[in-house]
């Protein structure tokens, strides 16, 4: 598998990072054991780093899957605002993942310089953790052009995880050219960049070669996180990236597996999901949540805040 260096100061990793949201309870596609099995299979194929987050609630699943793979690198993320919250988030990850040192830790979903300013204490705690050797590399994830620009100027930042695909789906401010310009700016500063949502939450799977080639051709983007919830998806994505022919039966099985956000008919219209959706894909109509499927990127963040468990990706 192709190996890449993540930015000027980062490690050498596989071009593919395993996006574990797809096997987490947050999306509910598979059981914990099934997800761990898929992850272990990906590691056996040469994928050597994993993307997760505190809200994915799957540290135990990852810890079980990586036994026997001490060199696999893990990225986690948290919404922590204060120094105390960040310390708690870091210690939670270290304990649950059985790691003395965390490879990467990011501030989750930063939107702009103002957002980062509001997380100043948490960022300073990340810097201290990096100085102590508790965390090796730090950064942010973002769905925003302004987030990439602000992150590039954040003191001590090593890596940015931006949303990126050839249609610009999921960008919450600006447009695709704006995002490409911001990424170029960050890359020139030596920051490591690995893309998310390259298939636009499933909207771009009709032409996966185009989606992969687009991201690969952007200077400064070294790698991409791909969500995979079956062995077939692992095989499909690795063949796709290797440029090898994908058997028709495998292509059909993976590409025809369409998903959508399901909203149960017992929705109470509380509105919590609207606030949690980074894409603005949800609205209330007659006191019931309604999704704009074109805007939804199937992140599953809405489901975690629903007190009645009405939302699920199926």
LOLUMTOR-279120 format. One record per residue (C-alpha): residue in one letter; x, z, y. Coordinates in steps of 0.5 Angstrom, whole numbers, plus 500, padded with zeros to 3 digits. Last residue first. Example, Ala and Ser with C-alpha at 12.3 -4.5 7.8 and 13.67 -1.06 7.14 Angstrom:
2
S527514498;A525516491;
END
This chain:
314
X440515506;X443519512;X439525513;X435528518;X429533517;X433539515;X428544519;X433547524;X436540525;X443542528;X447539522;X443533522;X445530528;X452530527;X451525521;X456519524;X451514522;X453509527;X446509531;X445504536;X442499533;X438503528;X435506535;X432513532;X426516533;X425524533;X417526534;X414530540;X410523541;X416519542;X423523542;X429520543;X435518538;X441513539;X444517545;X451515542;X454522541;X448525538;X448532538;X443533544;X438528541;X438532535;X436539538;X430535541;X425540538;X421535536;X418538530;X420533524;X416534518;X415526517;X422526515;X428522519;X432518515;X438515518;X440508515;X444506509;X446499506;X449498500;X449491499;X457490501;X459495496;X456492490;X456485492;X463485493;X465489487;X461484483;X464478487;X471480485;X475481491;X481477492;X487480495;X489481502;X492488501;X487491506;X481488503;X483490496;X484497499;X477497502;X474494495;X477499491;X476505495;X469503496;X468502488;X471509487;X465512491;X464515498;X469512502;X469513510;X475509513;X480512518;X485506521;X492505522;X497503527;X493501533;X499500539;X498493539;X491490537;X491485531;X490490525;X483492529;X481485529;X483483522;X479489519;X473488522;X474480521;X475481514;X469486513;X464480515;X457483513;X460490514;X459490521;X453494522;X455499517;X457505522;X461500527;X465497521;X471499525;X468506526;X475510527;X481508529;X488511528;X493511535;X499515535;X502516542;X508513545;X506512552;X505505551;X500506546;X496510551;X496505556;X494499551;X489504548;X486504555;X486497556;X483496549;X477501551;X476497557;X475490554;X470493549;X466496554;X465502559;X462509557;X459511550;X463506546;X459506539;X459499538;X465495541;X463489538;X470488535;X471495533;X474502535;X472509536;X478513538;X483518534;X488519539;X495522537;X501526540;X499530546;X504535549;X501534556;X494530556;X496524560;X494519554;X488524552;X485522559;X485515558;X483515551;X477520553;X475515559;X474510554;X470514550;X468515543;X474520542;X478524538;X484528541;X491530539;X496535536;X502534531;X505539527;X501545527;X503552525;X510550527;X510556533;X511551538;X505547535;X501553535;X502554542;X500547544;X494548540;X493555544;X494551551;X489546548;X483551547;X484554554;X484548557;X477545553;X473545560;X479541563;X479536557;X471535558;X473533565;X478529564;X474525559;X469525553;X473529548;X470528541;X473534537;X480537539;X485535534;X489538529;X494535525;X499537519;X497544518;X502549516;X501555511;X496550508;X491553503;X486548505;X481554506;X486559509;X490554514;X483551516;X480557518;X486560521;X486554526;X479554528;X480562529;X486560533;X482555537;X476560538;X480565541;X484560546;X477558548;X473551548;X473550540;X470543538;X474542532;X478537529;X482536522;X488532520;X491532513;X497530510;X498529503;X505531501;X503537496;X499532492;X498536485;X492540488;X489535493;X482534491;X480542490;X483543497;X479537500;X472540497;X474547500;X475544507;X469540506;X464543512;X464537516;X464541522;X471543522;X473536521;X476531516;X481526516;X485525510;X492522509;X496519503;X492513500;X497511495;X492509489;X492516486;X490519493;X484514493;X482517486;X483524488;X478523494;X473520489;X473526485;X473531491;X466527493;X463527486;X465535486;X462536492;X456532491;X455525494;X451522500;X450528503;X452526510;X454533513;X455535506;X462531506;X464525502;X463520508;X466525513;X472525509;X475519512;X481517508;X486514512;X488507511;X495504514;X499509509;X503514513;X510515516;X510521521;X509522528;X513522534;X513515537;X506513534;X504514527;X509510523;X506505518;X506504510;X502498507;X500500500;
END
